[in-house]
Amino acid sequence: MTVTPPATPDPYLAGLRLFGRRVVVVGGGPVAARRVAGLLDAGAHVELIAPHATPALDALAAAGRVTWRERPYQTGDLADAWYAVAATNDQAVNAAVAAEAEAARVFCSRADDAASSTAWTPAVGQHAGVQVAVLSPGVMHGGDPRRSQRVRDAVVEGLREGTLNAPRFRERPAGVALVGGGPGDPDLITVRGRRLLAEADVVVADRLAPQALLDQLAPDVELVDAAKIPYGRAMAQQEINRILIERAKAGKFVVRLKGGDPYVFGRGYEELIACTEAGIAVTVVPGITSSVAVPALAGIPVTHRGVAHEFTVVSGHVAPDHPDSLVDWAALAQARGTLVLLMAVERIGAIAQTLIGHGKDPATPLAAIQDGALPGQRAVHTTLGNAAADLAAAGVRPPAIVVLGPVVALARDTARTAGS
């Protein structure tokens, strides 16, 4: 029986183990430099044959990392080679290298003519011990390197961000990760936070954590709602601590997903203390704090040259005259920079009165930004003196961030989120 091969057979993919083996690279230009870098990473003994070489290759030779024959290619240079790369700018030389490789049964990659190569160099990426290599046959049978690179980048990015579900053979060790989810837009979580979220067995999520990410969890992930609604339903902090410890001791990897940053007016450090005292390993992943991100998304910089040289972030969860307040409101009233108030909407009247009473100009620009980084984001601009009445009239409600200071007058229309 005669079998007719397809017009363009697919290549057989294999990983070459070149550690300690002789590899010959003919050519000393930028293409050769890129190939040499990968071959050195593989541990190959690289012999470079070229009358001239790039400064990077020259430096590698001077450091003894490659052997450089400063001359043109000669027949016989591939003797005892395991692999060859023809990367000169002379097609005749590359063809001669490929012909010698074919005769010696040495696989050869031709940089100028993929269709005539016996080996193709894939687009390679790496993340967390996993190598990704992509080949895209096509484009007159010579391959499509740009498409390979785009696919490679997409796969590696997916692995880094956790959007590509590729579980490890060995599960992540039990423990707790305190992950800052950012101001609300799922695109604003850190890469590491997104990756750990994809590896979680249990997710304990705050109300202000990016909710869209929860819908992407695998079906077998346990989701615990740890919402704290102002003046409404709330899970006690002790119960949250108990769940984190209990699940981790049961051998689970637990992600405590919080809005903003875990340590900026969150109780992340209390959770860390509780876990470490119980012998639980804790990983902390900082998040983008809404105190800076939300004003920025509303077109307000918290500092600006010649306008504000400092900014202060203050919790307004207790009134200025409350015995539990730790804020020096008199000092803040005298500050010339930007004041960012979190959890302050319900007490904005008392806060404004206190600041004005200590000398703050009632005409100081003020903005309240509600639902920052979310589809319903809106900003109300007013002044310190009119803040209580104007925010009430506009129906501003939590979650909202109040920004006070000259920078508010600089506000410009900007994209609402990083993904806009």
Secondary structure, DSSP 8 states (H G I E B T S, - for coil): ------SS----------TT-EEEEE--SHHHHHHHHHHHHTT-EEEEE-SS--HHHHHHHHTTSSEEE-S---TTTTTT-SEEEE--S-HHHHHHHHHHHHHTT-EEEESS-GGG-SS---EEEEETTEEEEE----TTTT--HHHHHHHHHHHHHHHHHT-S----SS---SEEEEEE-BSS-GGGS-HHHHHHHHT-SEEEE-TTS-HHHHTTS-TTSEEEE--B-TTS-B--HHHHHHHHHHHHHTT-EEEEEESB-TTSSSSHHHHHHHHHHTT--EEEE----HHHHHHHHTT--S-BTTTBS-EEEEE-SS-TTSTT----HHHHHH--SEEEEES-GGGHHHHHHHHHHTT--TT-EEEEEESTTSTT-EEEEEETTTHHHHHHHTT--SSEEEEESGGGGG-----SSTT-
